């Protein structure tokens, strides 16, 4: 189990999936992500009005942390039944049923949905090959806005081939993990 770090659900333990492929974002890295977001000029509007998508959600820790800190809605995407079960338990425990949606699907392929998101988390298993191509498909999908902020967690030793095509806002490393916070370049926005 891991804890929600801030906001209205601070200190509450949440379930993690049982399988070994899930690697929840460390508490320190999660705290760094939200400190950067909440104390920066990167967010296009107040955090309370934001809609979030948590892709490769695992336990849902990133999306649940966003809800705890005031985001109005989160969609969780994962293909693992264990992950979906953990997310369902966590949403129920935090009483966030009205503010969330779970879609069990292959996160390697963007979903076709009418909603557009302000904040997008990518927290894939580190062993996925061609993650740059997968991220590029998601950021060019119909679910994004030109102001969408993306947070991608990866192994710090892996390359991210899209860096020259994006506006990199911030980077942080902790242990073997690195987060990259970025937006689309204005010339490539919709």
ChimeraX attribute file (.defattr): number of C-alpha atoms within 10 A of each C-alpha:
attribute: neighborCount
match mode: 1-to-1
recipient: residues
	/A:1	10
	/A:2	16
	/A:3	15
	/A:4	22
	/A:5	20
	/A:6	17
	/A:7	13
	/A:8	14
	/A:9	18
	/A:10	13
	/A:11	12
	/A:12	15
	/A:13	15
	/A:14	20
	/A:15	20
	/A:16	22
	/A:17	21
	/A:18	12
	/A:19	12
	/A:20	6
	/A:21	13
	/A:22	20
	/A:23	15
	/A:24	20
	/A:25	19
	/A:26	14
	/A:27	14
	/A:28	10
	/A:29	18
	/A:30	18
	/A:31	17
	/A:32	17
	/A:33	19
	/A:34	17
	/A:35	11
	/A:36	18
	/A:37	18
	/A:38	14
	/A:39	9
	/A:40	10
	/A:41	10
	/A:42	17
	/A:43	17
	/A:44	14
	/A:45	11
	/A:46	10
	/A:47	18
	/A:48	13
	/A:49	13
	/A:50	20
	/A:51	23
	/A:52	27
	/A:53	28
	/A:54	25
	/A:55	26
	/A:56	23
	/A:57	28
	/A:58	32
	/A:59	30
	/A:60	32
	/A:61	25
	/A:62	28
	/A:63	26
	/A:64	28
	/A:65	22
	/A:66	26
	/A:67	27
	/A:68	19
	/A:69	20
	/A:70	17
	/A:71	21
	/A:72	18
	/A:73	22
	/A:74	26
	/A:75	21
	/A:76	27
	/A:77	26
	/A:78	24
	/A:79	17
	/A:80	20
	/A:81	14
	/A:82	17
	/A:83	25
	/A:84	22
	/A:85	17
	/A:86	20
	/A:87	28
	/A:88	20
	/A:89	16
	/A:90	22
	/A:91	20
	/A:92	12
	/A:93	15
	/A:94	16
	/A:95	12
	/A:96	18
	/A:97	14
	/A:98	11
	/A:99	14
	/A:100	20
	/A:101	16
	/A:102	20
	/A:103	14
	/A:104	13
	/A:105	16
	/A:106	14
	/A:107	20
	/A:108	19
	/A:109	12
	/A:110	20
	/A:111	15
	/A:112	9
	/A:113	9
	/A:114	8
	/A:115	11
	/A:116	15
	/A:117	21
	/A:118	22
	/A:119	26
	/A:120	25
	/A:121	20
	/A:122	24
	/A:123	22
	/A:124	23
	/A:125	17
	/A:126	16
	/A:127	11
	/A:128	11
	/A:129	10
	/A:130	12
	/A:131	21
	/A:132	14
	/A:133	13
	/A:134	16
	/A:135	19
	/A:136	16
	/A:137	14
	/A:138	19
	/A:139	20
	/A:140	16
	/A:141	17
	/A:142	17
	/A:143	19
	/A:144	22
	/A:145	18
	/A:146	18
	/A:147	19
	/A:148	23
	/A:149	23
	/A:150	22
	/A:151	21
	/A:152	18
	/A:153	21
	/A:154	23
	/A:155	18
	/A:156	17
	/A:157	9
	/A:158	13
	/A:159	12
	/A:160	17
	/A:161	13
	/A:162	14
	/A:163	12
	/A:164	9
	/A:165	13
	/A:166	17
	/A:167	14
	/A:168	16
	/A:169	16
	/A:170	14
	/A:171	16
	/A:172	15
	/A:173	15
	/A:174	13
	/A:175	9
	/A:176	9
	/A:177	17
	/A:178	18
	/A:179	23
	/A:180	20
	/A:181	23
	/A:182	19
	/A:183	21
	/A:184	22
	/A:185	14
	/A:186	11
	/A:187	9
	/A:188	10
	/A:189	14
	/A:190	12
